[in-house]
Amino acid sequence: MSPSVPRLVVAAPSSGSGKTTVATGLMAAFAARGLAVSPHKVGPDYIDPGYHALATGRVGRNLDASLCGPELIGPLFRHGARGCDLAVVEGVMGLFDGAAGEGELASTAQVAQLLRAPVVLVVDASSQSRSVAALVHGFASWDPRVRIGGVILNKVASDRHEELLREALDSAGVPVLGVLRRAAGVDTPSRHLGLVPAAERHTDAVEAVAAMGAQVEAGCDLDALLALARGAGDLACDAWEPPAAAPGGRTVVAVAGGPAFTFSYAEHAELLTAAGADVVPFDPLRDACLPDGTAGLVIGGGFPEVYAAELSANEPLRKAVADLAASGAPVAAECAGLLYLCRELDGLPMCGVLDATARMTERLTLGYRDAVAVSDSALAAAGTRMRAHEFHRTVVEPGAGAAPAWGVRTPARRVEGFVQGGVHASYLHTHWAAAPGVARRFVERCRTS
């Protein structure tokens, strides 16, 4: 077993404190020093890892103890961090906030414990002075299994404000490892599902990440932070590896990408490749045809509602997708992919694979789900159980086909999604590392369909 990579978990008392700015800035600042930095994100979030990838030049990876199980957090971390000098893990929500109604499950605190990693607490100090000491003391003492190794004070107004904060924190026993003023250029625009993905912002995103790195370089003690990371405990587990392919020839699996389809876990492509697929990305906004030799299609999450007009205008590709589905080839579609396969989205023609319509709503649907496969499909045999996550502001009518994809237990019992020929389309996002047989089954169906 190789030595564990030095690592830090960047957390906060609550959302909106500046975790993403600080974590991404740390990644960029350490990468600028010549370190190979492994970026990670707690939870199911697909958007922050895009910024992490810009900061480090490495693919961003998620660590989700609900989707994958606590037992896979260490192995998945070691897999992603292999060969790196340092790993920075951005937390989710507040430090101790996890899956609703399930205690610490999937919280940043749980992941920090599983990784035996010190926590750096990012505190929004904009509206407090001495009270910061009570806040930090409470977080540092709440759970003795979580080691808070330092604080980074964010949105500090002035030198005098910083002096008051430092005086207060002297009594809390937690060192101040950074002080950040308000700065232009580091803010990232948001919309209906959170931050705008880096893939949609191009030059602006690159400039924002550079600004984050410069701000952290100027305001944080990088040497002290690196020393803290090197004090992380050893991880007594092996790195996760995608299972080797079953005997058989290679087959082409096309994977939708580009600005409209940015939601994907890195391990999915690795699992498909290991199972015998040649994974070929394509952009439904720009490509008029599927990749040559496509035998199967994966369309993950993203924002088709933002690009509905452009997706609709690409009629040749819509027809190619419909023809592939009609041939019986395996098609796996999650959330955005489900919308793209519908007859129409917000009144605009889509692929027409499914006799359903999709539209934007004001209502946010969000949360982890316990799911069981209702119908045999290219992804799973009926009865297969998986943990899933749902996150959207759209509705599909009807919500399920004659052969539904999943039965969902929470928050209310229902069936949802569509299994139709080789198509498996659903709102639910799943992490295939928790069930590697999904990728193997999909590739085998690609070979035989």
C-alpha positions in Angstrom: 0.0 0.0 0.0 1.4 3.4 -1.0 1.8 6.2 1.6 -1.3 8.4 2.1 -1.4 11.7 0.3 -1.2 14.9 2.5 -4.7 16.3 2.7 -7.0 19.0 4.0 -10.8 19.3 4.2 -12.2 22.8 3.7 -15.4 23.3 5.6 -17.6 26.1 6.9 -20.3 26.7 9.6 -22.9 27.1 6.8 -23.4 27.4 3.1 -22.4 30.8 1.6 -19.3 31.2 3.8 -16.9 31.0 1.0 -15.9 27.3 0.9 -15.7 27.1 -2.9 -13.6 30.3 -3.2 -11.2 29.2 -0.5 -10.9 25.6 -1.6 -10.5 26.4 -5.3 -8.1 29.2 -4.4 -6.0 26.8 -2.3 -5.9 24.3 -5.2 -4.8 27.0 -7.6 -2.2 28.5 -5.2 -0.6 25.2 -4.4 -0.6 24.1 -8.1 1.1 27.4 -8.9 3.9 26.4 -6.5 4.4 23.3 -8.6 2.6 20.7 -6.5 0.4 18.1 -8.1 -2.9 18.8 -6.4 -5.8 16.3 -6.3 -9.2 18.0 -6.1 -12.2 16.5 -4.4 -15.8 17.6 -3.4 -18.0 16.2 -0.7 -21.4 15.2 -1.8 -23.2 14.8 -5.1 -22.3 18.3 -6.5 -21.2 18.3 -10.1 -20.5 22.0 -10.6 -17.7 22.8 -8.1 -15.5 20.0 -9.4 -15.4 21.8 -12.8 -13.7 24.8 -11.1 -11.4 22.5 -9.2 -10.3 21.0 -12.5 -9.4 24.4 -13.9 -7.4 25.1 -10.7 -5.4 21.9 -10.7 -5.4 20.5 -14.3 -6.8 17.2 -12.9 -10.4 15.9 -13.1 -12.5 16.9 -10.1 -13.9 13.9 -8.1 -16.8 13.5 -5.6 -16.7 11.8 -2.3 -20.3 10.9 -1.4 -20.9 8.6 1.5 -24.6 8.4 0.8 -24.4 7.4 -2.9 -21.3 5.2 -2.6 -21.3 4.1 1.1 -18.8 5.2 3.8 -16.7 2.2 3.0 -15.8 3.5 -0.5 -14.7 7.0 0.6 -11.1 6.1 1.5 -10.6 3.9 -1.6 -12.1 6.4 -4.0 -10.0 9.2 -2.4 -6.8 7.1 -2.8 -7.8 6.3 -6.4 -8.2 10.0 -7.3 -5.2 11.2 -5.4 -2.8 8.6 -6.7 0.6 10.2 -7.5 -0.3 13.7 -6.1 1.6 15.8 -3.6 -1.5 17.2 -1.9 -5.3 16.7 -1.8 -7.8 19.5 -1.1 -11.3 18.3 -0.3 -14.1 20.9 -0.4 -17.0 20.2 2.0 -20.7 20.6 1.5 -23.2 22.8 3.3 -22.3 23.3 7.0 -19.6 21.0 8.5 -22.0 18.7 10.3 -24.9 18.9 7.8 -25.6 15.5 6.1 -28.3 13.6 4.4 -31.7 14.8 5.7 -32.8 12.7 8.7 -29.7 10.4 8.6 -27.5 12.0 11.2 -23.9 12.6 10.1 -24.2 10.4 6.9 -22.7 12.2 3.9 -21.7 15.2 5.9 -18.3 16.9 5.6 -17.5 15.9 9.2 -18.1 12.2 8.3 -15.9 12.4 5.3 -13.1 14.2 7.3 -13.3 11.3 9.8 -13.2 8.7 7.1 -10.2 10.4 5.5 -8.5 11.0 8.9 -8.0 14.6 7.6 -7.7 17.9 9.4 -10.4 20.5 8.8 -9.8 24.1 7.9 -12.9 26.1 8.9 -13.8 29.0 6.6 -15.8 31.6 8.6 -17.7 34.5 7.1 -16.6 37.3 9.5 -18.3 40.1 7.8 -20.9 40.8 10.6 -19.0 39.8 13.7 -16.0 40.4 15.9 -15.6 38.7 19.3 -18.5 36.4 18.6 -16.3 34.6 16.1 -14.5 33.0 19.1 -17.7 31.4 20.4 -18.6 30.1 16.9 -15.2 28.6 16.3 -15.0 27.1 19.8 -18.4 25.5 19.3 -17.5 23.9 16.1 -14.0 22.7 17.4 -15.5 21.1 20.5 -18.8 19.7 19.1 -17.3 16.3 17.9 -13.9 15.3 19.2 -13.5 12.9 16.2 -13.3 15.9 13.9 -10.0 17.9 14.2 -10.3 21.5 13.2 -6.7 22.5 12.5 -7.2 26.1 11.7 -9.5 28.9 10.6 -9.6 31.1 7.5 -11.4 34.3 8.1 -13.4 35.5 5.0 -14.8 38.9 4.1 -12.8 40.8 6.6 -13.5 44.5 6.3 -10.3 46.2 7.5 -7.0 45.9 9.4 -8.9 46.9 12.6 -11.6 44.3 12.0 -8.8 41.7 11.5 -7.2 42.7 14.7 -10.4 42.3 16.7 -11.0 38.9 15.2 -7.5 37.6 15.9 -7.7 38.9 19.5 -10.9 37.0 20.0 -9.6 33.8 18.5 -6.5 33.8 20.7 -8.7 32.3 23.4 -10.3 29.7 21.2 -7.2 27.6 20.7 -7.6 27.3 16.9 -4.9 29.1 14.8 -5.8 31.6 12.1 -4.3 30.3 8.9 -5.6 33.0 6.6 -7.5 36.3 6.4 -9.3 37.3 3.2 -10.7 40.7 2.3 -13.6 41.2 -0.1 -12.1 41.0 -3.6 -13.4 41.6 -7.1 -13.2 38.9 -9.7 -13.6 35.9 -7.3 -17.4 35.7 -7.3 -19.1 33.1 -9.4 -22.5 33.8 -10.9 -25.4 31.5 -9.8 -28.8 30.6 -11.3 -31.6 28.1 -10.6 -29.5 25.1 -9.6 -26.5 26.9 -8.1 -23.2 28.1 -9.7 -23.0 28.4 -13.4 -20.7 25.6 -14.6 -17.1 26.4 -15.6 -17.7 24.8 -19.0 -20.3 27.5 -19.8 -18.1 30.5 -18.8 -14.9 29.6 -20.6 -12.5 32.6 -20.2 -14.4 34.1 -17.3 -14.1 30.9 -15.3 -10.3 30.7 -16.0 -9.9 34.3 -14.8 -12.1 33.7 -11.7 -10.0 30.7 -10.7 -6.8 32.7 -11.2 -8.2 35.5 -9.0 -9.2 33.0 -6.3 -5.6 31.6 -6.4 -4.1 35.1 -6.1 -6.3 36.0 -3.2 -5.5 32.9 -1.3 -1.8 33.2 -2.0 -1.8 36.7 -0.6 -4.0 36.1 2.4 -3.2 32.6 3.6 -0.2 30.9 5.2 0.3 28.2 2.6 3.3 26.8 4.4 1.3 26.3 7.6 -1.6 24.8 5.6 0.8 22.4 3.9 2.3 21.3 7.2 -1.2 20.7 8.6 -2.1 18.6 5.5 1.1 16.5 6.1 -0.1 15.7 9.6 -3.2 13.8 8.4 -3.5 10.3 9.6 -2.6 7.3 7.5 -5.4 5.6 5.5 -5.5 1.9 6.0 -7.2 1.0 2.7 -6.3 0.2 -0.9 -7.2 2.5 -3.8 -10.4 1.7 -5.6 -10.0 0.2 -9.1 -12.6 -0.3 -11.8 -13.1 -4.1 -12.4 -11.4 -5.6 -15.4 -13.3 -6.2 -18.6 -15.0 -9.5 -19.3 -13.7 -11.2 -22.5 -15.0 -9.6 -25.6 -14.1 -7.0 -28.2 -14.1 -3.2 -27.7 -17.3 -1.2 -28.4 -17.9 2.5 -28.8 -20.0 4.3 -26.2 -20.8 7.9 -26.9 -21.0 10.2 -23.9 -22.8 13.6 -24.2 -20.7 16.6 -23.0 -20.3 20.3 -23.8 -22.0 23.2 -22.0 -25.5 21.6 -21.9 -24.4 18.3 -20.3 -21.7 19.0 -17.7 -22.8 16.6 -14.9 -20.7 13.4 -14.9 -18.7 11.4 -12.3 -15.2 10.7 -13.5 -15.5 7.1 -12.4 -18.3 6.4 -14.9 -16.0 6.8 -17.9 -13.3 4.8 -16.1 -15.8 2.0 -15.4 -17.0 1.9 -19.0 -13.5 1.8 -20.3 -12.5 -1.0 -17.9 -15.6 -2.9 -19.0 -14.5 -2.8 -22.7 -15.8 0.4 -24.1 -14.1 3.1 -26.1 -15.6 6.2 -24.5 -16.0 9.0 -27.1 -17.4 12.4 -26.0 -19.6 14.5 -28.2 -21.4 17.8 -27.9 -25.1 17.8 -28.7 -25.0 21.6 -29.2 -22.5 21.4 -32.0 -22.1 17.9 -33.4 -24.5 16.9 -36.2 -24.0 13.2 -35.8 -23.0 10.6 -33.2 -19.4 9.4 -33.1 -18.6 6.7 -35.7 -19.5 3.2 -34.6 -21.6 4.3 -31.7 -23.1 1.2 -30.1 -24.4 2.8 -26.9 -25.1 6.3 -25.6 -24.8 7.9 -22.2 -26.5 11.3 -21.6 -25.9 12.6 -18.1 -27.1 15.6 -16.3 -26.7 19.3 -17.0 -28.8 22.3 -18.2 -30.7 21.4 -21.4 -33.4 23.9 -20.3 -30.8 26.7 -20.7 -29.9 25.5 -24.2 -33.2 24.2 -25.3 -33.3 26.4 -28.5 -29.8 25.3 -29.6 -30.5 21.6 -28.8 -33.7 21.8 -30.7 -32.1 23.5 -33.7 -29.6 20.6 -34.1 -32.2 18.5 -35.9 -29.7 16.1 -37.5 -28.3 15.0 -34.1 -31.8 14.7 -32.6 -32.7 12.3 -35.4 -29.5 10.3 -35.0 -30.3 9.9 -31.3 -33.9 8.8 -32.1 -32.7 6.4 -34.7 -30.1 4.8 -32.4 -32.7 4.4 -29.6 -35.2 2.9 -32.2 -32.5 0.3 -33.2 -32.6 -1.1 -29.6 -29.1 0.1 -28.7 -28.5 0.8 -25.0 -29.1 4.5 -24.0 -28.6 5.6 -20.4 -30.1 9.1 -19.7 -30.1 10.9 -16.3 -32.0 14.0 -15.5 -30.9 16.3 -18.4 -30.6 13.3 -20.6 -34.2 12.4 -19.7 -35.4 15.9 -20.8 -33.4 15.6 -24.1 -35.1 12.3 -24.9 -38.6 13.7 -24.4 -40.9 14.8 -27.3 -40.4 18.5 -26.3 -38.9 20.7 -23.6 -40.6 24.0 -22.9 -42.5 23.7 -26.1 -39.4 23.1 -28.3 -38.9 19.8 -30.1 -36.3 17.4 -28.6 -35.4 13.8 -29.7 -38.9 12.3 -29.4 -37.6 9.0 -28.1 -40.1 9.2 -25.2 -43.7 10.1 -25.5 -43.4 12.7 -22.8 -43.0 16.5 -22.4 -40.8 18.4 -20.1 -41.0 22.0 -18.8 -39.4 24.3 -16.3 -41.1 25.0 -12.9 -40.4 27.1 -9.9 -40.3 24.1 -7.6 -37.0 22.6 -6.6 -36.9 18.8 -6.2 -33.8 17.9 -4.2 -32.6 15.0 -2.1 -31.2 11.5 -1.8 -33.4 8.6 -2.8 -33.5 4.9 -2.1 -34.3 3.3 -5.4 -35.1 -0.2 -6.7 -35.1 -1.1 -10.4 -38.7 -1.9 -11.4 -38.0 -3.2 -14.9 -35.1 -5.1 -16.5 -32.9 -2.6 -18.4 -29.5 -2.1 -20.0 -28.3 -0.8 -16.7 -29.8 -3.1 -14.1 -31.9 -6.2 -13.5 -35.3 -5.7 -11.9 -34.9 -5.7 -8.1 -31.5 -4.0 -8.1 -31.2 -1.5 -5.3 -29.2 1.7 -5.6 -28.8 4.9 -3.7 -29.6 7.9 -5.9 -29.8 11.7 -5.9 -32.4 14.0 -7.4 -31.9 17.7 -8.2 -34.0 19.6 -10.7 -36.5 22.4 -11.3 -38.3 20.7 -14.2 -41.2 18.2 -14.5 -41.8 15.5 -17.0 -45.3 14.4 -17.9 -46.0 11.6 -17.5 -43.5 10.9 -14.8 -43.1 7.2 -15.7 -43.6 5.0 -18.7 -45.5 1.7 -19.0 -42.2 0.1 -17.8 -40.9 2.5 -15.1 -37.2 2.7 -14.4 -37.2 3.0 -10.6 -39.4 2.6 -7.6 -38.6 5.3 -5.0 -39.3 4.9 -1.3 -38.6 8.5 -0.1 -39.9 11.1 0.3 -43.1 9.3 -0.9 -43.5 5.9 -2.6 -43.7 6.3 -6.4 -42.4 5.0 -9.6 -40.5 7.1 -12.1 -38.6 7.1 -15.3 -38.8 5.0 -18.5 -37.5 1.7 -19.7 -38.2 1.3 -23.4 -36.3 -1.0 -25.6 -32.6 -0.3 -24.8 -33.4 3.0 -23.2 -33.2 3.7 -19.4 -34.2 7.3 -18.7 -34.7 8.8 -15.2 -34.4 11.9 -13.1 -32.2 10.0 -10.6 -28.5 10.4 -10.6 -26.5 7.4 -9.5 -22.8 6.7 -8.8 -21.7 3.6 -10.6 -18.7 3.0 -8.4 -21.2 1.8 -5.8 -22.5 -0.8 -8.3 -19.8 -1.5 -10.9 -21.9 -4.2 -12.5 -24.0 -1.4 -14.0 -21.2 -0.4 -16.4 -20.3 -4.0 -17.2 -24.0 -4.8 -18.0 -24.3 -1.7 -20.2 -21.2 -2.5 -22.2 -22.3 -6.1 -22.7 -25.6 -4.9 -24.0 -23.8 -2.6 -26.4 -21.9 -5.6 -27.8 -25.0 -7.7 -28.3 -27.7 -5.3 -29.3 
